[in-house]
Structure formats: C-alpha cells, structure tokens
C-alpha cells in the first residue's frame, strides 16, 4: 500500500488498533512522517470527574428495575431524524 493515501481508521485497523480509542499525531509541517498511534480512551480530560459504574454488581431480576437510553441519527431523503428510545434492560422492550 505504499504511496496510496488511507484513512486514519484504516491505518488503525492495519496496525491492530481500535479506531475508536486512538488518534493520530502528525506534525503539521511534515505530512510524510509516519503516523504514531496513541491511546486516548484511558486518559480522562484534565479536571474531569469519573463516576463509578453502579450497575456492576446489581442483579437485574425484574422489569422496570433498570432503564437505559440510546440515541442515533437516521438519514432521510432530506436531512435526518434523531431516534432516542428508552429501553428496559431485562425485557429489552422499548418504553418510550
């Protein structure tokens, strides 16, 4: 693949990294320098407070005990719509 431009995501996949947890660092004055991948998922931003995961040891045994929310954009012919369902964890049913 020498001489062919590839995306940052493809470079991460080729070197065995996860494209969601790495970023490329390349000096702006020399674009020919090899890409160096750095993990950024483990480092919170300065001053960012981290919270514990409260559901780790909680047994989910009945409906309406734990809800979750997800969001996604859905492309349409003109623009997009935003879908934001509320789900019950045990039954996996859409509540709202």
Backbone as a chain_set.jsonl record, in Angstrom:
{"seq": "XXXXXXXXXXXXXXXXXXXXXXXXXXXXXXXXXXXXXXXXXXXXXXXXXXXXXXXXXXXXXXXXXXXXXXXXXXXXXXXXXXXXXXXXXXXXXXXX", "coords": {"N": [[0.826, -1.189, 0.0], [2.069, 1.103, -0.372], [2.466, 4.499, -1.023], [-0.208, 5.059, -1.405], [-2.887, 6.984, -0.271], [-4.5, 6.513, 2.866], [-7.223, 6.223, 5.195], [-7.43, 7.394, 8.621], [-8.793, 5.569, 10.209], [-8.503, 3.174, 8.74], [-5.729, 2.875, 8.882], [-5.437, 2.397, 11.612], [-6.762, -0.064, 11.863], [-5.098, -1.66, 10.287], [-2.719, -1.732, 11.785], [-3.572, -3.08, 13.955], [-4.977, -1.768, 15.928], [-7.686, -0.168, 17.78], [-9.97, 1.769, 16.16], [-11.64, 3.524, 17.525], [-10.39, 4.254, 19.845], [-7.982, 5.477, 19.439], [-5.847, 8.123, 18.286], [-4.376, 10.054, 15.704], [-1.148, 11.448, 15.555], [0.56, 13.857, 13.981], [3.077, 15.907, 12.898], [2.226, 19.156, 11.744], [3.856, 20.44, 9.891], [5.272, 18.537, 8.453], [3.986, 16.271, 6.556], [4.794, 13.759, 5.774], [5.821, 12.194, 7.76], [5.785, 9.19, 9.597], [2.737, 7.83, 10.869], [1.877, 8.05, 14.264], [0.356, 6.172, 16.65], [-1.673, 6.812, 19.434], [-3.092, 5.818, 22.469], [-6.135, 7.029, 23.729], [-8.319, 6.509, 25.246], [-8.051, 5.746, 27.929], [-7.308, 7.991, 29.29], [-8.71, 10.508, 31.065], [-10.066, 13.803, 30.52], [-8.353, 16.745, 31.706], [-9.352, 17.733, 34.922], [-11.74, 16.396, 34.742], [-14.293, 14.623, 36.294], [-14.532, 11.293, 37.377], [-16.987, 8.726, 37.499], [-18.313, 6.012, 39.421], [-19.293, 2.78, 38.118], [-22.422, 1.941, 38.665], [-24.062, -0.269, 38.273], [-22.651, -2.6, 38.215], [-22.5, -4.794, 40.118], [-25.133, -5.294, 40.531], [-27.852, -7.385, 40.564], [-30.083, -7.886, 37.956], [-33.301, -8.503, 38.038], [-36.032, -8.124, 37.619], [-38.64, -6.609, 35.599], [-38.675, -3.092, 34.732], [-36.73, -2.339, 36.529], [-34.196, -1.45, 35.756], [-33.477, 1.023, 33.438], [-32.417, 2.117, 30.21], [-30.965, 4.423, 27.852], [-30.631, 5.264, 24.454], [-29.235, 6.787, 21.547], [-29.525, 7.781, 18.15], [-28.768, 8.932, 14.843], [-30.874, 9.002, 12.022], [-30.639, 8.832, 8.652], [-32.516, 10.619, 6.231], [-34.448, 11.304, 3.232], [-34.414, 14.083, 2.908], [-32.4, 15.542, 4.936], [-32.267, 14.482, 8.345], [-33.457, 12.35, 11.023], [-33.662, 12.126, 14.584], [-33.382, 9.453, 16.679], [-34.306, 8.45, 19.855], [-34.605, 6.124, 21.933], [-36.032, 4.785, 24.993], [-35.147, 2.057, 26.9], [-36.002, -1.037, 28.505], [-33.89, -2.93, 30.51], [-34.074, -5.687, 31.233], [-36.28, -6.901, 29.824], [-35.819, -5.855, 27.341], [-37.495, -4.211, 25.918], [-38.959, -1.488, 24.175], [-39.662, 1.432, 25.849], [-40.225, 4.135, 25.63]], "CA": [[0.0, 0.0, 0.0], [2.981, 2.237, -0.391], [2.123, 5.56, -1.938], [-1.65, 5.269, -1.501], [-3.424, 7.569, 0.964], [-5.538, 5.746, 3.553], [-7.829, 6.969, 6.288], [-6.929, 7.107, 9.969], [-9.457, 4.34, 10.651], [-7.872, 2.043, 8.06], [-4.385, 2.726, 9.449], [-5.594, 1.766, 12.929], [-7.107, -1.473, 11.654], [-3.93, -2.354, 9.753], [-1.717, -1.964, 12.825], [-4.175, -3.865, 15.016], [-5.554, -0.915, 16.959], [-9.107, 0.09, 17.747], [-10.11, 3.126, 15.644], [-12.386, 4.381, 18.437], [-9.598, 4.615, 21.022], [-6.68, 6.027, 19.08], [-5.835, 9.305, 17.434], [-3.083, 10.166, 15.065], [-0.401, 12.661, 15.824], [1.48, 14.098, 12.893], [3.427, 17.331, 12.866], [1.586, 19.775, 10.591], [4.82, 20.923, 8.914], [5.83, 17.446, 7.67], [2.964, 15.227, 6.473], [5.365, 12.47, 5.375], [6.279, 11.452, 8.928], [4.945, 8.028, 9.898], [1.701, 8.071, 11.872], [2.106, 7.452, 15.568], [-0.937, 5.987, 17.282], [-1.656, 6.929, 20.893], [-4.369, 5.508, 23.087], [-6.69, 8.165, 24.455], [-9.505, 6.101, 25.98], [-7.808, 5.605, 29.36], [-6.953, 9.26, 29.896], [-9.787, 11.499, 31.09], [-9.649, 15.188, 30.338], [-7.976, 17.378, 32.972], [-10.483, 18.262, 35.676], [-12.935, 15.577, 34.535], [-14.569, 13.734, 37.416], [-15.007, 9.984, 36.944], [-18.031, 8.189, 38.353], [-18.29, 4.54, 39.43], [-20.359, 2.088, 37.4], [-23.273, 1.499, 39.769], [-24.808, -1.497, 37.969], [-21.722, -3.724, 38.062], [-22.83, -5.941, 40.973], [-26.569, -5.305, 40.756], [-28.57, -8.403, 39.787], [-31.301, -7.36, 37.342], [-34.187, -9.661, 38.145], [-37.432, -7.822, 37.34], [-38.842, -5.497, 34.664], [-38.72, -1.729, 35.27], [-35.691, -2.144, 37.542], [-33.134, -0.648, 35.136], [-33.756, 1.529, 32.1], [-31.291, 2.725, 29.519], [-31.36, 5.258, 26.723], [-29.676, 5.282, 23.359], [-29.608, 7.778, 20.547], [-28.883, 7.614, 16.859], [-29.296, 9.694, 13.726], [-31.364, 8.189, 10.916], [-30.683, 9.688, 7.464], [-33.753, 10.62, 5.458], [-34.265, 11.873, 1.902], [-33.999, 15.466, 3.113], [-31.974, 15.738, 6.32], [-32.197, 13.307, 9.203], [-34.23, 12.393, 12.259], [-32.911, 11.637, 15.725], [-34.139, 8.457, 17.426], [-33.795, 8.339, 21.226], [-35.503, 5.231, 22.678], [-35.776, 4.362, 26.375], [-35.294, 0.601, 26.888], [-35.918, -1.797, 29.745], [-32.754, -3.849, 30.353], [-34.409, -7.104, 31.374], [-37.144, -7.355, 28.74], [-35.328, -5.232, 26.103], [-38.614, -3.607, 25.228], [-38.919, -0.017, 24.067], [-40.632, 2.045, 26.753], [-40.613, 5.475, 25.141]], "C": [[0.869, 1.251, 0.0], [2.532, 3.262, -1.427], [0.635, 5.82, -2.084], [-2.151, 5.878, -0.199], [-4.512, 6.674, 1.552], [-6.051, 6.57, 4.718], [-7.197, 6.577, 7.624], [-7.521, 5.801, 10.48], [-8.791, 3.112, 10.035], [-6.466, 1.795, 8.595], [-4.455, 2.039, 10.809], [-5.892, 0.28, 12.799], [-5.885, -2.249, 11.179], [-2.864, -2.628, 10.812], [-2.298, -2.685, 14.035], [-4.76, -3.042, 16.14], [-7.059, -0.783, 16.807], [-9.306, 1.536, 17.288], [-10.844, 4.064, 16.591], [-11.532, 4.871, 19.601], [-8.231, 5.177, 20.689], [-6.848, 7.295, 18.267], [-4.462, 9.411, 16.818], [-2.443, 11.488, 15.461], [0.643, 12.796, 14.73], [1.821, 15.585, 12.905], [2.852, 17.985, 11.61], [2.578, 20.222, 9.519], [5.398, 19.818, 8.039], [4.822, 16.298, 7.592], [3.52, 13.856, 6.104], [5.862, 11.64, 6.552], [5.277, 10.342, 9.229], [3.933, 8.367, 11.002], [2.056, 7.363, 13.168], [0.757, 7.371, 16.265], [-0.794, 6.052, 18.799], [-3.036, 6.593, 21.42], [-4.845, 6.716, 23.868], [-7.87, 7.757, 25.328], [-9.262, 6.056, 27.485], [-7.546, 6.934, 30.059], [-8.142, 10.213, 29.902], [-9.217, 12.899, 30.908], [-9.263, 15.788, 31.693], [-9.207, 18.003, 33.639], [-11.762, 17.464, 35.524], [-13.112, 14.625, 35.707], [-15.073, 12.4, 36.877], [-15.983, 9.437, 37.98], [-17.976, 6.669, 38.324], [-19.47, 3.98, 38.634], [-21.242, 1.407, 38.442], [-24.002, 0.184, 39.514], [-23.938, -2.745, 37.909], [-22.141, -4.951, 38.873], [-24.324, -6.047, 41.262], [-27.224, -6.41, 39.927], [-29.883, -7.821, 39.255], [-32.266, -8.519, 37.209], [-35.634, -9.379, 37.793], [-37.543, -6.668, 36.336], [-38.956, -4.165, 35.415], [-37.723, -1.496, 36.397], [-34.583, -1.236, 37.007], [-33.568, -0.266, 33.732], [-32.475, 2.077, 31.52], [-31.815, 3.54, 28.353], [-30.248, 5.238, 25.697], [-30.138, 6.329, 22.362], [-28.863, 7.534, 19.263], [-29.548, 8.514, 15.831], [-29.738, 8.727, 12.637], [-31.445, 9.102, 9.69], [-31.998, 9.516, 6.715], [-33.454, 11.233, 4.09], [-33.808, 13.333, 1.994], [-33.67, 15.65, 4.587], [-31.885, 14.433, 7.083], [-33.213, 13.46, 10.327], [-33.368, 11.794, 13.361], [-33.806, 10.701, 16.513], [-33.501, 8.298, 18.801], [-34.739, 7.452, 22.048], [-35.055, 5.013, 24.123], [-36.103, 2.872, 26.427], [-35.244, 0.028, 28.293], [-34.83, -2.852, 29.568], [-33.155, -5.306, 30.386], [-35.221, -7.608, 30.179], [-36.691, -6.861, 27.38], [-36.451, -4.667, 25.264], [-38.44, -2.096, 25.203], [-40.02, 0.548, 24.929], [-41.11, 3.395, 26.252], [-39.752, 5.85, 23.95]], "O": [[0.405, 2.337, 0.348], [2.252, 2.915, -2.575], [0.246, 6.724, -2.823], [-1.869, 5.346, 0.875], [-5.347, 6.141, 0.821], [-5.389, 7.503, 5.171], [-6.519, 5.556, 7.73], [-6.823, 5.011, 11.117], [-8.543, 2.124, 10.727], [-6.051, 0.647, 8.747], [-3.62, 1.19, 11.12], [-5.341, -0.538, 13.536], [-5.659, -3.377, 11.619], [-2.178, -3.648, 10.745], [-1.603, -2.883, 15.031], [-5.018, -3.579, 17.217], [-7.634, -1.236, 15.818], [-8.849, 2.452, 17.971], [-10.695, 5.281, 16.482], [-11.919, 5.822, 20.281], [-7.4, 5.336, 21.582], [-7.883, 7.506, 17.634], [-3.488, 8.901, 17.371], [-3.118, 12.496, 15.67], [1.51, 11.935, 14.58], [0.921, 16.425, 12.92], [2.976, 17.429, 10.519], [2.198, 20.371, 8.358], [5.961, 20.11, 6.984], [4.805, 15.437, 8.473], [2.775, 12.876, 6.12], [6.282, 10.498, 6.364], [4.067, 10.541, 9.125], [4.244, 9.097, 11.943], [2.486, 6.21, 13.159], [0.089, 8.388, 16.451], [0.095, 5.426, 19.376], [-4.04, 7.042, 20.868], [-4.069, 7.353, 24.581], [-8.379, 8.584, 26.085], [-10.19, 6.306, 28.254], [-7.56, 6.999, 31.288], [-8.548, 10.684, 28.84], [-8.027, 13.134, 31.12], [-9.797, 15.374, 32.722], [-9.99, 18.705, 32.999], [-12.778, 17.818, 36.121], [-12.185, 13.901, 36.07], [-15.949, 12.375, 36.012], [-15.825, 9.659, 39.18], [-17.625, 6.09, 37.296], [-20.508, 4.627, 38.498], [-20.844, 0.404, 39.035], [-24.515, -0.42, 40.456], [-24.427, -3.828, 37.588], [-22.132, -6.059, 38.337], [-24.735, -6.805, 42.14], [-27.153, -6.372, 38.698], [-30.7, -7.32, 40.029], [-32.079, -9.407, 36.377], [-36.415, -10.324, 37.675], [-36.634, -5.843, 36.238], [-39.297, -4.138, 36.597], [-37.868, -0.533, 37.15], [-34.093, -0.36, 37.719], [-33.974, -1.116, 32.939], [-31.559, 2.455, 32.249], [-32.956, 3.373, 27.92], [-29.067, 5.201, 26.041], [-31.31, 6.706, 22.345], [-27.702, 7.126, 19.277], [-30.736, 8.822, 15.931], [-29.053, 7.743, 12.362], [-32.233, 10.048, 9.681], [-32.518, 8.408, 6.585], [-32.321, 11.636, 3.826], [-32.925, 13.762, 1.251], [-34.564, 15.89, 5.399], [-31.48, 13.406, 6.538], [-33.755, 14.541, 10.556], [-32.442, 11.032, 13.083], [-34.876, 11.105, 16.97], [-32.302, 8.042, 18.908], [-35.582, 7.967, 22.782], [-33.864, 5.052, 24.434], [-37.2, 2.462, 26.048], [-34.537, 0.539, 29.162], [-34.842, -3.592, 28.583], [-32.611, -6.1, 29.619], [-34.88, -8.633, 29.589], [-37.129, -7.39, 26.358], [-36.367, -4.646, 24.037], [-37.843, -1.51, 26.106], [-41.186, 0.19, 24.766], [-42.274, 3.754, 26.433], [-39.914, 6.933, 23.389]]}, "num_chains": 1, "name": "protein.A"}
